[in-house]
Amino acid sequence: MAGVASFHLTTWRTTGTAWSHLGRDRLTLARVPGLDFVRLLGTGRGSSTRPGADRRRTAAFAVWRDEAALEEFLAVHPVAARWHAAAEHWSVRLRGAGGHGSWRGVEVPARLQRGSDAGRVAILTRADVRAAAWRRFGRAGGPVDDELAGTTGLIAVVAVGEAPIGRLGTFSVWQSLAAMRAFAASRRHTEVVVRTRRERWYGEEMFARFEPYGSRGTWDGRDPLA
């Protein structure tokens, strides 16, 4: 049976608490029944996708065997309880709506129930940037971030990353697939995509889109799906 995914964004009360859970919860989550894939992530500052870190905010992306496994985790597991008790927390359930690539060898889009991309969509991008391409990647990202910030139809976005340095991504929520595709076809974004292919910036990459549903909590004071 195909599974479902979830994304969780947590702002902690202190930097120490954030980094403690980012490290400690990895081992705990590895033992959760029905959790087939999980990555705990640091985040960028605000809605910027430029290099930088919000040391009080963490994120998690997970793939579950089925809806029941996710429901049980959210209802009774201590890690979920800590997320919900933090200064701010937002979580959303996700059905697959297409994509390609892999995350640490796992083809995430192929593991998910098929949802719909007729309404609002969530997008997860991630890549392992080769060390030799790190400076070029960083310089190219600024203009794309500026363009993204002014894009019509973008509801919310956060940059995410995992250790070691260079494993980066974004999670975004859009009013429609058409709005996301309009940004993807923009001049600056298209130029960077062409360069990533020609200059082989990435060792591994993934692009996945989702039908977001069942959100809970707030992200910067609001639920993007409300």
Beta strands, then each sheet from edge to edge (+ up, - down):
strand 1: 4-11
strand 2: 35-43
strand 3: 57-64
strand 4: 88-101
strand 5: 121-129
strand 6: 154-162
strand 7: 167-174
strand 8: 202-217
sheet 1: 1+ 3- 2+ 6- 7+ 5- 8+ 4- 1+
end
